[in-house]
Amino acid sequence: MSFYKPKFETTVVDGVTFDLNRTVPAIGAIIMGPEAGARAVLTMPTFDGCDPLPAKRFSQMARNSSQSWLCLAVSLDFAPIRQTWGEIAGWSTPTIDFPAFKEQFGVFAPRIGLFVPALFVIDASDHLLYVDVAPHLDDKVDFDEASKVLLN
């Protein structure tokens, strides 16, 4: 079962609209990287100050599901901050190939140099099952809706 939330090709910061680098992939699209296998990929503008508890509940549920899911957190934040957040939340914080990642996922806002908040659930065959891209830079993704995909 796939769930769909509207995709945005822009993000809003303090009332100003900024374009994303490309259209966000649609449900069913083939997504390559980061890593391989069934995975959830979370992008955030920064992990410093980002509440890890909703992400931690999600990663615990993913570990306990019948399928082996990787939870991967991606940010352009300072590596030690990103790693500490990942350890607390239970998410891996892989080093990514930035140009390839931004072209695959389409959640980079070039004018502000940040990834927007987004959550992708990708199956082991690299098909996108769920995507939630926040329309505002300070919005949060919906872990509860994404967890329904993992449980089905």
DRENZAVO-973743 format. One line per field, with one value per residue: residue number from 1; residue in three letters; x, y, z of N, C-alpha, C in turn. Coordinates in nm, 2 decimals. Each point is the difference from the previous one (the first is absolute). Layout:
REM residues N
num	NUM, ...
residu	ALA, ...
n.xx	X, ...
n.yy	Y, ...
n.zz	Z, ...
ca.xx	X, ...
ca.yy	Y, ...
ca.zz	Z, ...
c.xx	X, ...
c.yy	Y, ...
c.zz	Z, ...
END
This chain:
REM residues 152
num	1, 2, 3, 4, 5, 6, 7, 8, 9, 10, 11, 12, 13, 14, 15, 16, 17, 18, 19, 20, 21, 22, 23, 24, 25, 26, 27, 28, 29, 30, 31, 32, 33, 34, 35, 36, 37, 38, 39, 40, 41, 42, 43, 44, 45, 46, 47, 48, 49, 50, 51, 52, 53, 54, 55, 56, 57, 58, 59, 60, 61, 62, 63, 64, 65, 66, 67, 68, 69, 70, 71, 72, 73, 74, 75, 76, 77, 78, 79, 80, 81, 82, 83, 84, 85, 86, 87, 88, 89, 90, 91, 92, 93, 94, 95, 96, 97, 98, 99, 100, 101, 102, 103, 104, 105, 106, 107, 108, 109, 110, 111, 112, 113, 114, 115, 116, 117, 118, 119, 120, 121, 122, 123, 124, 125, 126, 127, 128, 129, 130, 131, 132, 133, 134, 135, 136, 137, 138, 139, 140, 141, 142, 143, 144, 145, 146, 147, 148, 149, 150, 151, 152
residu	MET, SER, PHE, TYR, LYS, PRO, LYS, PHE, GLU, THR, THR, VAL, VAL, ASP, GLY, VAL, THR, PHE, ASP, LEU, ASN, ARG, THR, VAL, PRO, ALA, ILE, GLY, ALA, ILE, ILE, MET, GLY, PRO, GLU, ALA, GLY, ALA, ARG, ALA, VAL, LEU, THR, MET, PRO, THR, PHE, ASP, GLY, CYS, ASP, PRO, LEU, PRO, ALA, LYS, ARG, PHE, SER, GLN, MET, ALA, ARG, ASN, SER, SER, GLN, SER, TRP, LEU, CYS, LEU, ALA, VAL, SER, LEU, ASP, PHE, ALA, PRO, ILE, ARG, GLN, THR, TRP, GLY, GLU, ILE, ALA, GLY, TRP, SER, THR, PRO, THR, ILE, ASP, PHE, PRO, ALA, PHE, LYS, GLU, GLN, PHE, GLY, VAL, PHE, ALA, PRO, ARG, ILE, GLY, LEU, PHE, VAL, PRO, ALA, LEU, PHE, VAL, ILE, ASP, ALA, SER, ASP, HIS, LEU, LEU, TYR, VAL, ASP, VAL, ALA, PRO, HIS, LEU, ASP, ASP, LYS, VAL, ASP, PHE, ASP, GLU, ALA, SER, LYS, VAL, LEU, LEU, ASN
n.xx	0.08, -0.03, 0.07, -0.08, 0.09, -0.06, 0.06, 0.10, 0.01, -0.06, 0.06, -0.06, 0.07, -0.06, -0.09, 0.12, -0.04, 0.06, 0.05, -0.05, 0.10, -0.10, -0.08, -0.07, 0.07, -0.07, -0.10, 0.08, 0.06, 0.10, 0.05, 0.11, 0.05, 0.05, 0.10, -0.02, -0.11, -0.09, -0.04, 0.02, -0.02, 0.06, -0.05, 0.09, -0.05, -0.03, 0.09, 0.06, -0.05, 0.02, -0.13, 0.09, -0.09, -0.06, 0.12, 0.02, -0.12, 0.02, 0.12, -0.06, -0.10, 0.08, 0.08, -0.12, 0.00, -0.08, 0.01, 0.12, -0.03, 0.07, 0.04, 0.00, 0.08, -0.04, 0.11, 0.01, -0.05, 0.06, 0.09, 0.07, -0.06, 0.01, 0.12, 0.01, -0.06, 0.08, 0.10, -0.05, -0.02, 0.11, 0.04, 0.03, 0.12, -0.03, 0.12, -0.04, -0.03, 0.04, 0.08, 0.04, 0.02, 0.05, 0.06, 0.03, 0.03, 0.07, 0.07, 0.08, 0.01, 0.04, -0.10, -0.04, 0.03, -0.13, 0.00, -0.12, -0.09, 0.04, -0.09, 0.08, -0.10, 0.10, -0.07, 0.02, -0.11, 0.02, -0.13, -0.03, -0.02, 0.08, -0.06, 0.07, -0.03, 0.07, -0.11, 0.02, 0.11, -0.09, -0.06, -0.08, 0.07, -0.09, 0.07, -0.12, -0.02, 0.13, -0.03, -0.11, 0.09, 0.07, -0.12, -0.01
n.yy	-0.12, 0.10, 0.09, 0.10, 0.09, 0.11, 0.01, 0.06, 0.09, 0.05, 0.08, 0.03, 0.11, 0.02, -0.07, -0.04, -0.01, -0.12, -0.01, -0.12, -0.08, -0.08, -0.06, 0.00, -0.12, -0.06, -0.03, -0.10, 0.12, -0.02, -0.03, 0.05, -0.07, 0.04, -0.08, -0.12, -0.05, -0.06, 0.13, 0.07, 0.10, 0.06, 0.11, 0.08, 0.13, -0.04, -0.07, 0.12, -0.05, -0.10, -0.01, -0.08, 0.04, 0.08, 0.04, 0.01, 0.05, 0.08, 0.03, 0.01, 0.06, 0.07, 0.01, 0.03, 0.05, -0.07, 0.11, -0.02, 0.11, 0.07, 0.07, 0.08, 0.07, 0.10, 0.07, 0.12, -0.04, 0.06, -0.08, 0.06, 0.11, -0.03, -0.04, 0.11, 0.08, -0.06, 0.01, 0.11, 0.03, -0.06, 0.10, -0.06, 0.06, -0.06, -0.01, 0.10, -0.05, 0.12, 0.01, -0.13, 0.03, 0.12, -0.07, -0.09, 0.08, 0.10, -0.01, 0.04, 0.10, 0.02, 0.09, -0.10, -0.09, -0.04, -0.12, -0.02, 0.02, -0.13, -0.09, -0.09, -0.08, -0.07, -0.08, -0.13, 0.02, 0.09, -0.05, 0.12, -0.03, 0.09, 0.12, 0.07, 0.10, 0.05, 0.07, 0.00, 0.07, 0.07, -0.06, -0.09, -0.12, -0.08, -0.03, 0.04, 0.09, 0.04, -0.01, 0.06, 0.07, 0.03, 0.03, 0.05
n.zz	0.00, -0.09, 0.07, -0.02, 0.02, -0.01, -0.12, 0.05, -0.09, 0.11, 0.07, 0.11, 0.00, 0.12, -0.06, -0.02, -0.12, 0.02, -0.12, -0.01, 0.01, 0.03, -0.08, 0.11, 0.01, -0.09, 0.07, 0.02, 0.02, -0.08, 0.13, -0.04, 0.09, 0.11, 0.01, 0.04, -0.06, 0.08, -0.02, 0.11, -0.07, 0.10, -0.06, 0.05, 0.02, 0.12, 0.07, 0.00, 0.11, -0.10, 0.04, 0.06, 0.09, -0.09, -0.04, 0.13, 0.02, -0.11, 0.04, 0.12, -0.05, -0.07, 0.11, 0.06, -0.12, -0.08, -0.06, -0.05, 0.07, -0.09, 0.11, -0.10, 0.07, -0.09, 0.02, -0.03, 0.11, 0.10, -0.06, 0.10, -0.04, -0.13, 0.03, 0.08, -0.09, -0.10, 0.09, 0.03, -0.13, 0.00, -0.06, -0.11, 0.01, -0.12, -0.05, -0.07, -0.12, 0.04, -0.11, 0.02, 0.13, -0.02, -0.09, 0.08, 0.11, -0.06, 0.11, -0.09, 0.09, -0.12, 0.00, 0.08, -0.09, 0.01, 0.06, -0.06, 0.10, -0.01, -0.02, -0.04, -0.04, -0.01, -0.08, 0.02, -0.08, 0.09, 0.02, -0.03, 0.13, 0.05, -0.01, 0.09, -0.08, 0.10, -0.01, 0.13, 0.00, 0.08, -0.11, 0.05, -0.02, -0.06, 0.11, 0.06, -0.09, 0.01, 0.13, -0.05, -0.07, 0.10, 0.05, -0.13
ca.xx	-0.08, 0.08, -0.07, 0.04, -0.02, 0.03, 0.13, 0.02, 0.12, 0.06, -0.01, -0.03, 0.08, -0.04, -0.09, 0.06, -0.01, 0.13, -0.01, 0.09, 0.09, -0.07, -0.13, 0.01, -0.05, -0.14, -0.02, 0.02, 0.13, 0.12, 0.09, 0.13, 0.07, 0.12, 0.00, -0.09, -0.09, -0.11, 0.06, -0.07, 0.10, -0.05, 0.08, -0.03, 0.10, 0.10, -0.04, 0.03, -0.13, -0.12, -0.04, 0.02, -0.09, -0.09, 0.09, 0.04, -0.11, -0.01, 0.11, -0.02, -0.11, 0.06, 0.08, -0.08, -0.10, 0.03, 0.10, 0.11, 0.00, 0.11, -0.04, 0.12, -0.02, 0.09, 0.00, 0.12, 0.04, 0.13, 0.00, -0.02, -0.14, -0.08, 0.03, -0.06, -0.15, -0.03, 0.02, -0.11, -0.12, 0.01, 0.01, 0.14, 0.02, 0.10, 0.06, -0.07, 0.05, -0.10, -0.07, -0.09, -0.11, -0.09, -0.07, -0.10, -0.11, -0.07, -0.04, 0.11, -0.04, 0.13, 0.02, 0.03, 0.10, -0.04, -0.11, -0.12, -0.05, -0.07, 0.01, -0.02, 0.01, 0.04, 0.01, 0.13, 0.02, 0.03, -0.12, -0.05, -0.13, -0.06, 0.08, -0.06, 0.09, -0.07, 0.00, 0.07, 0.12, -0.01, -0.10, 0.05, -0.06, -0.10, 0.05, -0.11, -0.04, 0.10, 0.01, -0.10, 0.06, 0.09, -0.08, -0.08
ca.yy	0.12, 0.12, 0.12, 0.12, 0.13, 0.10, 0.04, 0.15, 0.03, 0.12, 0.01, 0.13, 0.03, 0.14, 0.06, 0.01, -0.13, -0.04, -0.12, -0.12, -0.02, -0.07, -0.06, -0.12, -0.12, -0.04, -0.14, -0.10, 0.03, -0.08, 0.09, -0.06, 0.06, -0.06, -0.14, -0.09, -0.08, 0.08, 0.11, 0.13, 0.11, 0.12, 0.12, 0.11, 0.11, -0.01, -0.09, 0.07, 0.05, -0.07, -0.09, -0.13, -0.10, -0.06, -0.08, -0.12, -0.10, -0.05, -0.09, -0.12, -0.08, -0.06, -0.12, -0.11, -0.04, -0.13, 0.02, 0.07, 0.13, 0.09, 0.14, 0.08, 0.15, 0.07, 0.14, 0.07, 0.05, -0.03, -0.15, -0.05, 0.02, -0.09, -0.13, -0.01, -0.01, -0.13, -0.09, 0.02, -0.04, -0.14, 0.01, 0.00, 0.12, -0.04, 0.10, -0.01, 0.07, 0.12, 0.03, -0.11, 0.00, 0.11, -0.02, -0.11, 0.03, 0.13, 0.08, 0.10, 0.14, 0.05, 0.14, 0.01, -0.10, -0.09, -0.09, 0.03, -0.12, -0.09, -0.14, -0.09, -0.14, -0.07, -0.15, -0.07, 0.01, 0.15, 0.08, 0.09, -0.04, 0.11, 0.12, 0.12, 0.12, 0.11, 0.12, 0.11, -0.04, -0.04, -0.10, -0.13, -0.11, -0.08, -0.14, -0.09, -0.05, -0.09, -0.13, -0.09, -0.07, -0.11, -0.11, -0.07
ca.zz	0.00, 0.00, 0.04, -0.08, 0.05, -0.11, -0.01, -0.03, -0.07, 0.07, 0.14, 0.05, 0.11, 0.04, -0.09, -0.13, -0.07, -0.06, -0.09, 0.02, -0.12, -0.11, 0.04, 0.09, -0.07, 0.02, 0.04, -0.10, -0.07, 0.04, 0.07, 0.02, 0.11, 0.05, 0.04, -0.08, 0.08, 0.05, 0.08, 0.01, -0.01, 0.06, -0.03, 0.09, -0.02, 0.11, 0.11, 0.12, 0.06, -0.05, 0.10, -0.05, 0.06, -0.10, -0.09, 0.07, 0.01, -0.13, -0.02, 0.08, -0.07, -0.12, 0.04, 0.04, -0.10, -0.06, -0.10, 0.05, -0.05, 0.05, 0.02, -0.04, 0.02, -0.08, 0.02, -0.02, 0.13, 0.05, 0.02, 0.14, 0.04, -0.07, 0.06, 0.13, -0.02, -0.05, 0.11, 0.10, -0.06, -0.06, -0.15, -0.05, -0.07, -0.10, -0.09, -0.12, -0.12, 0.00, -0.13, -0.04, 0.10, -0.03, -0.13, 0.02, 0.10, -0.03, 0.12, 0.03, -0.04, -0.04, 0.04, 0.14, 0.02, 0.10, -0.03, 0.07, 0.07, -0.09, 0.04, -0.11, 0.03, -0.13, 0.02, -0.03, -0.15, -0.02, -0.03, 0.10, 0.05, 0.08, 0.01, 0.07, -0.01, 0.07, -0.08, 0.07, 0.05, 0.14, 0.02, 0.03, -0.08, 0.07, 0.03, 0.02, -0.14, -0.06, 0.07, -0.06, -0.12, 0.06, 0.07, -0.10
c.xx	0.09, -0.09, 0.07, -0.03, 0.04, 0.15, 0.01, 0.13, 0.07, 0.00, -0.01, 0.09, -0.03, -0.08, 0.06, 0.01, 0.13, -0.03, 0.09, 0.07, -0.07, -0.13, 0.03, -0.06, -0.14, 0.00, 0.02, 0.13, 0.11, 0.09, 0.13, 0.07, -0.08, -0.02, -0.09, -0.09, -0.12, 0.04, -0.10, 0.11, -0.06, 0.10, -0.04, 0.10, 0.11, -0.05, 0.03, -0.13, -0.12, -0.03, 0.01, -0.11, -0.10, 0.08, 0.04, -0.11, -0.02, 0.11, -0.01, -0.11, 0.06, 0.09, -0.08, -0.10, 0.05, 0.11, 0.12, 0.01, 0.12, -0.07, 0.12, -0.04, 0.10, -0.02, 0.14, 0.06, 0.15, 0.00, -0.02, -0.14, -0.09, 0.02, -0.06, -0.15, -0.04, 0.01, -0.12, -0.13, 0.00, 0.01, 0.15, 0.01, 0.11, 0.06, -0.06, 0.08, -0.10, -0.06, -0.10, -0.13, -0.10, -0.08, -0.10, -0.12, -0.07, -0.04, 0.10, -0.05, 0.13, 0.03, 0.03, 0.10, -0.03, -0.10, -0.12, -0.04, -0.08, 0.03, -0.04, 0.01, 0.02, 0.02, 0.13, 0.03, 0.02, -0.12, -0.04, -0.14, -0.08, 0.10, -0.08, 0.10, -0.07, 0.00, 0.07, 0.13, -0.01, -0.11, 0.07, -0.07, -0.09, 0.05, -0.11, -0.05, 0.10, 0.01, -0.11, 0.05, 0.09, -0.07, -0.08, 0.09
c.yy	0.12, 0.12, 0.12, 0.12, 0.10, 0.03, 0.15, 0.01, 0.13, -0.02, 0.14, 0.03, 0.15, 0.07, 0.01, -0.14, -0.02, -0.13, -0.11, -0.03, -0.08, -0.05, -0.12, -0.12, -0.04, -0.15, -0.10, 0.03, -0.09, 0.10, -0.08, 0.08, 0.08, -0.14, -0.08, -0.08, 0.09, 0.10, 0.11, 0.11, 0.13, 0.11, 0.11, 0.11, -0.01, -0.09, 0.06, 0.05, -0.07, -0.11, -0.15, -0.11, -0.06, -0.09, -0.13, -0.10, -0.07, -0.11, -0.13, -0.08, -0.06, -0.12, -0.12, -0.05, -0.13, 0.02, 0.08, 0.14, 0.08, 0.14, 0.09, 0.15, 0.07, 0.15, 0.06, 0.06, -0.05, -0.15, -0.04, 0.03, -0.10, -0.14, -0.02, -0.01, -0.14, -0.11, 0.01, -0.05, -0.14, 0.00, 0.00, 0.14, -0.01, 0.12, -0.02, 0.07, 0.11, 0.02, -0.11, 0.00, 0.11, -0.02, -0.12, 0.04, 0.13, 0.08, 0.10, 0.14, 0.07, 0.14, 0.01, -0.11, -0.11, -0.11, 0.04, -0.13, -0.09, -0.14, -0.09, -0.15, -0.08, -0.15, -0.05, 0.00, 0.14, 0.07, 0.09, -0.03, 0.12, 0.12, 0.11, 0.11, 0.12, 0.13, 0.12, -0.06, -0.05, -0.10, -0.14, -0.10, -0.08, -0.14, -0.10, -0.05, -0.09, -0.13, -0.10, -0.08, -0.12, -0.12, -0.08, -0.09
c.zz	0.00, 0.04, -0.07, 0.07, -0.11, 0.00, -0.03, -0.07, 0.05, 0.15, 0.04, 0.13, 0.04, -0.11, -0.15, -0.06, -0.08, -0.08, 0.05, -0.13, -0.11, 0.06, 0.09, -0.06, 0.05, 0.06, -0.11, -0.08, 0.05, 0.06, 0.03, 0.12, 0.10, 0.05, -0.10, 0.10, 0.04, 0.10, 0.01, 0.00, 0.04, -0.03, 0.09, -0.03, 0.10, 0.10, 0.14, 0.05, -0.05, 0.10, -0.05, 0.04, -0.11, -0.09, 0.08, 0.01, -0.14, -0.03, 0.08, -0.06, -0.13, 0.03, 0.04, -0.10, -0.06, -0.11, 0.06, -0.06, 0.05, 0.01, -0.02, 0.01, -0.08, 0.02, -0.04, 0.12, 0.03, 0.05, 0.15, 0.05, -0.06, 0.06, 0.14, 0.00, -0.04, 0.11, 0.09, -0.07, -0.06, -0.15, -0.04, -0.08, -0.10, -0.06, -0.13, -0.12, -0.02, -0.14, -0.04, 0.09, -0.04, -0.13, 0.02, 0.08, -0.02, 0.12, 0.04, -0.05, -0.03, 0.06, 0.15, 0.04, 0.10, -0.06, 0.08, 0.08, -0.09, 0.05, -0.12, 0.05, -0.13, 0.03, -0.05, -0.15, -0.05, -0.05, 0.11, 0.04, 0.07, -0.01, 0.07, 0.00, 0.07, -0.08, 0.06, 0.06, 0.15, 0.03, 0.03, -0.09, 0.09, 0.01, 0.01, -0.14, -0.06, 0.06, -0.05, -0.12, 0.05, 0.05, -0.10, -0.09
END
